[in-house]
Amino acid sequence: MAEPDPPFQLPEAPFPAPPPFWRHFTVANEEQLTKHDSTEQADSKLPIPLAYLRPPPPPPILAENYTTFGQKQVIDPTKPSSLPLDELLFDPNQPKLDHAFLLKKLTTSLLLNFLELSTILSLNPTQYQEKLDDFRQLFLNVHVVINMYRPHQARESAKDLLESRLEDGQREIDECDNLKLKIQTFLDEVAQLQNKTLAVDGLNGNEKSSSGREIKDDKMEEQRRLWKMVQDMKDV
């Protein structure tokens, strides 16, 4: 009797599936959790499917580290996270470290390692693990360099914010100066119109000369222009 074939074993995926508890994130469970929180038993122990919907508590205030993706991260707000010196591919204490040039070198190494991985997979797919370890080390070094660059990024962001505030302030000053000029022009026009009105009022009311009619026509034109200026000032 022939022996049964061994069960087929799938290879390990480079990007594994998410943890199985993602299946509990359903609309029905969210509604049950809302009902549970609104009842008097809100402090009671939740069932396992509903407990997954609650986010984990933050680290204690005095905690020195926290765990993410199965790795412990040190809590130190004054220093970005780093790697052991034996895993770093550069000297972090090097004076005048060029972060942009270093990131360019690391990304170039990633591309070269990808080509090498493609060659390995085409010739001997079982020898991929060493190259994946190289990928991991390169990505971690890129992450460290980015974290080292964050103080400079924060300074540049603050600089851009202050410059934008200065530009906004200068633009407001220019708008105020333009408005002041328009108001001064408006007041000068009003003064001229007042002088012309006084001149017209000084004429004899019964005088029907052509010069008097011309002056009145000029007065009406000045009044129309004055009202137009008032409307323009309202739109400013």
Secondary structure, DSSP 4 states (H G I P E B T S, - for coil): -PPPPPPP-PPPPSSPPPPGGGGG--HHHHHHHHHHHHSTTTTSPPPHHHHTTSPPPPPPTT-SEEEETTEEEE--TTS-----GGG-SS-TT-TT--HHHHHHHHHHHHHHHHHHHHHHHHH-GGG-HHHHHHHHHHHHHHHHHHHHHHHHHHHHHHHHHHHHHHHHHHHHHHHHHHHHHHHHHHHHHHHHHHHHHHHHHTS-TT---HHHHHHHHHHHHHHHHHHHHHHHHHH-
